[in-house]
């Protein structure tokens, strides 16, 4: 990991944001690793976004999107897209709300942007839903975070009853600038039987559609929430499937074992994992004995006990398909299937970046060697790397089938191997002949040489002892 980036993470963890920003800028200037550079820019974009410096954040986002298009395994691309959408949503929200913060209204209800005027009423209504929710929302720190996060979910609209000026619930329009926006809603208990939800959603859809011309929306509802399911069916929504939330069992179990404040605290830190060095799995440094391929992974990237598995593919259908796929690059290549397995022989992927070093074979031009990932759909992806100490070194976040190929080559790997063996055989023959010639010369001068060696043995014995002693010290 880049040292400046590592220091920036340390400073961010301690909320020393200005110093962290300086380190991030320096890390970006120094780093030439595409994976780590994307990660650093992603971190910097998040910092700028949190500080509402949207134009600067978009520069980091655009860098990631423009310079990682050929990599299909960089998760920072998804983060960049999310930040981009959030910033665009903030801009788009200006199109939806008038100068008073109003979205639209009818005879009974007003839809308006979330505002501090209704903050206390908002939490008061949420607290009424259950005793546990009352405990959760009694934590002021949690309320502050919840309120702040409310404004990062796209366009949030409060539903206000005109006759009473009371808050009835709220609507969310996530990613309003996209072709497939997601709708979320919450109608407070006392308004669920008053047709409030139907009227509010229809009012929002009519206005949103007039601006963005969106034809379809996504609505996700708890499978146990029958009232909400009936509501969306009434507005014409069609069920397309079900998906299970990853956190469902986690949170339900937590509700049974924690009091409100503990649960609120857990909600704040959920999703972040803190591991001390001693708790992390050990770093991995392994070499495949057959191919010489080396893999290095830092602590915590692989679980303990993993094994490297490398298969060299030299023939068969896959080899022929790859040869055809690489025909526009070169005909001389080595094909490997590389992966890791756990102690139960199950294939596993790394939880972070891994450095893989491929030995450059004899007869290959190191200056023209490149690596391609062979994808399951029959396409290839260039994996950029560097030549270092006789290896082609790359950094990746996943394992698959890879081809090490010499650009512009016109012979096959088998033909290259034959040429290398013939060259080596020729060199061995020449060396053998030279050795015989040397032996013949030594016979002619043998007596004189013997005399000189004898003098050295008598006259330089002490010096020889010193030299031998030094040699032994070096070996110790």
Buried (B, 14 or more C-beta within 10 A) or exposed (E): BBEBBEBBBEBBEEEEBEBBBBBBBBBBEEBEBBBBBBBBBBBBBBBBBEEEBBEBBBEBBBBBBEBBEEBEBBEBBEBBEBBBBBBBBBEBBEEBBEEEEBBBBEEBBBBBBBEEBBBEBBBBBBBEBEEBBBBBBBBEEBBEBBBEEBEEBBBBBBBBBEEEEBBBBBBBBBBBBBEEBBBBBBBBEEBBEEEBBBBBBBBBBEBBEEEBEBEEBEBEBEEEEEEBBEBBEEBEBEEEEEEEEEEEEEEEEBBEEBEBBBBBBBBEEEEEEEEEEEEEBBEBEBBBEEBBBBBBBBBBBBBEEBBBBBEEBEEEEEBEEBBEBBEEBBBBBBBBBBBBBBEEEEEBBBEBBBBBBBBBBEBBEEEBBBBBBBEEEEEBBEBEBEEEEEBBBBBBBEBBBBBBBBBEBEBBBEBBBEEBEEEEEEEEEEEEEEEEEEEEEEEEEEEEEEEEEEEEEEEEEEEEEEEEEEEEEEEE
